[in-house]
Amino acid sequence: MNILLMGFGIVGQSFIELLLQKQSEGFAIPRIVGVSTLRRGSLYHATGLDLAELRRAILTGHLDAYPEEAGLKRDLNGMALIEVAQAQVFIESTYTNLRDGQPAIDYCRAALERGMHLITANKGPIALAYPALRTLAEQKNRYLGFEATVMSGTPAIEIGLNTFRGAHITAIRGIFNGTTNYILTQMESGLSYTEALRAAQELGYAEADPTADVEGWDTLSKVLILANTLMGGNLTVADVARRGISHITGQDVDEERANNRRWKLLGSIERAEDGQLIARVEPQRLSLEDPLAMVSGITNAISYSTDLLGDVTLIGAGAGGMATAFALWADYLRIPRP
Amino acid sequence: MNILLMGFGIVGQSFIELLLQKQSEGFAIPRIVGVSTLRRGSLYHATGLDLAELRRAILTGHLDAYPEEAGLKRDLNGMALIEVAQAQVFIESTYTNLRDGQPAIDYCRAALERGMHLITANKGPIALAYPALRTLAEQKNRYLGFEATVMSGTPAIEIGLNTFRGAHITAIRGIFNGTTNYILTQMESGLSYTEALRAAQELGYAEADPTADVEGWDTLSKVLILANTLMGGNLTVADVARRGISHITGQDVDEERANNRRWKLLGSIERAEDGQLIARVEPQRLSLEDPLAMVSGITNAISYSTDLLGDVTLIGAGAGGMATAFALWADYLRIPRP
């Protein structure tokens, strides 16, 4: 199968690494026929791009450094590339925009319309437009994969969507943001919020503007995805009560520690008696007996409550280039073969 | 599809309950055409048995209490039933025999030979004869499901076998026996081994003869299953170093608690440099930072180490009628439909 890759940051580059690794292990790997970025150029070749050259080129800072070759097209913009590409799989890995999901939602729609399977690491399209994208994918009989959007390659989506399909998920709660969990874990060791945030920034876990993480927006996007894909919801951003961790002080942390409790920023979804989903993002005080209380540092976790199985908890990586690339690979392998 | 059910203990009865529940939710459920027990009779009807009557009959203590009906055959023995039954799915839920796996292995072989899909909750056939059964299932193009054999319905097998299929599992360790984990958890609260064992027996978690649990045989059977099904092994009982928990004293537990550690009976498999699998069952002292250290009571857990994803831990029920019946149901749903 031919792949068109939209976005070429850490996730896209790790995916190329993963393909090269699989190739060296003797696997047949798909061709990457196109790669498009917003500011670092784009490439298309109908018979496939050279993965090692692609890696070399992006490390120079611009895809212009990719060697010239007969049939190579440069600098098609994203939408133009989708229109011309002879590809069976579209991978969307551009940056998450939680305001309107664009331009990723338009890319995803166009790729499905052109008959490509859609795999996205971008949370925006799934958080904001899942029902419409799912309907379109079904109409076109194409696969829609989004394992990478929650807990990177840790299979939170696959388990909820397929492994549990004989049971009902009645509630979900979890730690879906590694940055805030790292900050709270550091505060357990005595750092102030400001010191812990700075440590996270120095390690590259938090961005210069940490708002998306510390105010709970990233967790909110995952809550939307889980509610709408695994629990049949149709929630929007405004439906999710949201509170971040920036107001939590060292004293708050110390007080709970004295009570054998820990603060954790949880995303949670439960079903009310009338069938409506109640979703929220907020710091909660967890007893040390709670499996989520022991999840420390940048690790993520999800607990599903089910009717037939009781509670099942999954703990694993929540981010990271290779872990996220694995999610794309796992989705790729799940595309039904004719 | 028609199902033939071998064994009708807690698991088989819970499976009937689950089917009745699914039916009441509006699902189309498979027919149970035959049920066979060793000492409580057997029933066969080509057009299906009545599930509510089946439940009533077994609660009297013998399937003789099932109402008479034209076409009903009674008291065929297990092998005879497999030979005559018009069924597409064989579910094996008789008691695990870790010495030679019989008569379950013969039943499984015969059912596959007759072209039935095989789903087993019985650990014996998978722990002792997986390579041969898998080959036979492949030759006959039939499904072989064994989710129920490890951690009941908690999807330890499905995740390792399918969800991670794009990655390599490099090691597995876990808490695979709820009885011993309950005993060790009670000892953390100050009970002696003998007191904790008695408490487990009173609650029905341990049997009158607790050897299979406390000496690690049950954990060993799960280690064999995981090694041979998820890590490509071909291990036998003699290949697994085994030590139980009956020698652990309250003093041992107290000493580790003083060091912020807990004793847990772990099953583990790792790959040596020469590619061989090293499998063992033994009590280990876990730091409280280890996700497995916090798994308490009868709960089970498995940690997979993978090349692309790092460590992923799954925590959930390890036993229970409905949780195990869910595993059978999940396997049933995974049978490829024509």
Contacts between the chains, C-beta under 8 A, distances in Angstrom:
chain1	res1	chain2	res2	distance
A	18	B	308	6.9
A	153	B	167	7.9
A	153	B	308	6.8
A	153	B	309	4.8
A	154	B	309	6.7
A	154	B	312	5.6
A	155	B	159	6.6
A	155	B	163	4.6
A	155	B	164	7.7
A	155	B	312	7.8
A	158	B	163	5.3
A	159	B	155	6.6
A	159	B	159	7.1
A	159	B	163	7.1
A	163	B	155	4.6
A	163	B	158	5.3
A	163	B	159	7.1
A	163	B	163	7.1
A	163	B	330	7.1
A	164	B	155	7.7
A	164	B	330	7.9
A	165	B	330	7.7
A	165	B	333	6.4
A	166	B	326	6.4
A	166	B	329	4.6
A	166	B	330	4.8
A	166	B	332	7.9
A	166	B	333	5.2
A	167	B	153	7.9
A	167	B	326	6.0
A	167	B	330	7.9
A	288	B	294	7.8
A	289	B	294	7.8
A	289	B	296	7.1
A	291	B	291	7.9
A	291	B	294	6.4
A	291	B	295	7.7
A	291	B	315	5.6
A	293	B	294	8.0
A	294	B	288	7.9
A	294	B	289	7.8
A	294	B	291	6.4
A	294	B	294	4.6
A	295	B	291	7.7
A	296	B	289	7.2
A	308	B	18	6.9
A	308	B	153	6.8
A	308	B	322	5.6
A	308	B	323	7.0
A	308	B	325	7.6
A	308	B	326	4.2
A	308	B	329	7.8
A	309	B	152	8.0
A	309	B	153	4.8
A	309	B	154	6.6
A	309	B	316	6.5
A	309	B	317	6.0
A	309	B	322	7.9
A	309	B	323	5.3
A	309	B	326	5.4
A	310	B	316	7.0
A	310	B	317	5.3
A	310	B	320	7.9
A	310	B	323	6.7
A	311	B	316	6.8
A	312	B	154	5.6
A	312	B	155	7.8
A	312	B	314	7.0
A	312	B	315	7.1
A	312	B	316	3.9
A	312	B	317	7.7
A	313	B	313	8.0
A	313	B	314	7.3
A	313	B	315	4.2
A	313	B	316	6.8
A	314	B	312	7.0
A	314	B	313	7.3
A	314	B	314	5.5
A	314	B	315	7.8
A	315	B	291	5.6
A	315	B	312	7.1
A	315	B	313	4.2
A	315	B	314	7.8
A	315	B	315	7.3
A	316	B	309	6.6
A	316	B	310	7.0
A	316	B	311	6.8
A	316	B	312	3.9
A	316	B	313	6.8
A	317	B	309	6.0
A	317	B	310	5.3
A	317	B	312	7.7
A	320	B	310	7.9
A	322	B	308	5.6
A	322	B	309	7.9
A	323	B	308	7.0
A	323	B	309	5.3
A	323	B	310	6.7
A	325	B	308	7.6
A	326	B	166	6.5
A	326	B	167	6.0
A	326	B	308	4.2
A	326	B	309	5.4
A	329	B	166	4.6
A	329	B	308	7.8
A	330	B	163	7.2
A	330	B	164	7.9
A	330	B	165	7.7
A	330	B	166	4.9
A	330	B	167	7.9
A	332	B	166	7.9
A	333	B	165	6.4
A	333	B	166	5.1
